[in-house]
Amino acid sequence: KHLCDGRQRVPSPCRTRLRCICLGGNMAPPSAEELLQKGKERGLDPKSGAESFRPPPEVEAYFAELDRIGRAAAVTTDWWQRLLREDCRQGGGWVRDWPVHAKHPEVTEGYVHRDIAPLHYVMGRLSPMYIERAFSKDFKRATWAVYFGPYCSNGDQQIGVGNGGAISAVLDLVTANLATLHVRGKTPTASLSVKMLRPALPMPGLFRVDAWVEKVEGNKIYLGGSFGDGAGKVFDTCEAVLGIPTPQGKEGGQNRSKL
């Protein structure tokens, strides 16, 4: 038997044009380019695809300006530029940007902020924040530079401090992304505990978000995370537990399904 496109079982030999992944592991998995193309095709679905929900040009222009401001803040932030210069240099232990797919961590070209997951609540087209990313080559740590725009605050008529929900959402995303990269498969979040230690300031502003893998036990992966100013002050910390689903037809091992 073959498992075709991750969805249907057909007798061998396979009679479909879809790429097949042999259960015996003899056939090559989809390439990064094929996975990206498949994602673009899904985005064209008239009912649930991202292109059906594209915002007006004026809205896209607002977020393009937010990204411009965020990029400018990242360029002038010492701790982030030092990490890129020292750790992400050629031969260093870190990689700038983020993989286009967890199954292909070596491919970071093509990862575009907002475009890679346009409908995502935290990093999609309407995200009120701008994000730059880096990860360690052993897939155990991640550091993000996250610019919180004015709509990430808890203010009403005036800008307040960083909103706890926005901070928790970023910590949820960075731990989930790192976990999927670490195991190269789906890792649904089972629990996320956030400790809010002090108000996050200044707002708007660029913040440092870190995540690290603490341990893997059975079908669970445990991670820690922090949200701070990059100069030693930590505003929030988190502990996350994520599941590692067992592939259908296997009793153990890491999940290899699509993100």
C-alpha positions, 0 to 999 in steps of 0.5 A: 500500500501507499499513502498518497498525499497524506489522505487516501490509501490506494492499492499498489501500484499507485494510480494517482498523479499525486506524489506518493510517500511509501509507507516503507520509506522508499520514496522521497517526500515532497520538496520545499518547492512542492510544499510551497506550491501546494500552499499557494494552491490552497490559498486560491480556494474560493471558499476558505483560501486566503485570496478570498479574504484579501483586505482593501489596498488601504488596509494593506498599505497601513500594514506595509507602513507598520512593517517599514517602521518595524524593520527600521527599529530592528536595524537600529536595535543593538542586541538583534544586530549583534545576534545577526552579525555574530551568531548568524554569520557564515559558519555560525550556530544560528540561521536568520529567517525561518524555514518555509516548512518544518520538514525542510529546515535548510530552506529559508529563502522564500519566507516572507513576513505576512505572506507565508501564512496570510490568514494567521492570527499572529503573523498574517496579513492583519497582524498588528506586529512585525516579526523577524526570526532566527533559530539555532542550527540544532533546532533547540532555540529561537530568538525573534525580534518583534515590533509591537505596533500601537494596536498591541497595547492595552490602552483605550484612548491612548497607548498603554503597555503591551497587551497580555493577550498579544504577548501570550499569542507571540509566546504561543507561536514561538514555542509552537514553531520551535517545537514543530521545527525540532521534531519536524512535524505537527506539535499541537499545544496542550498547555501554555502557562504565562507569567506576567512579571511587569508591564511591557514598555515602551509601546510601540516598541521592539521586543526580544522573544526567546524560546528553548526546548527543555526536554522531550518525554514520550509523545510530549515536548516541553519548552520555555519562553521569555518576552523582554527588552533584549537588555536584560529586563524580562517582562513575561515568561512561559512554559509550554507543553506540546504533543507529538502525535503518533503517525497513523499505523505506527505505535511510536516515533515522531510525527512526520505530517505536514505543519 
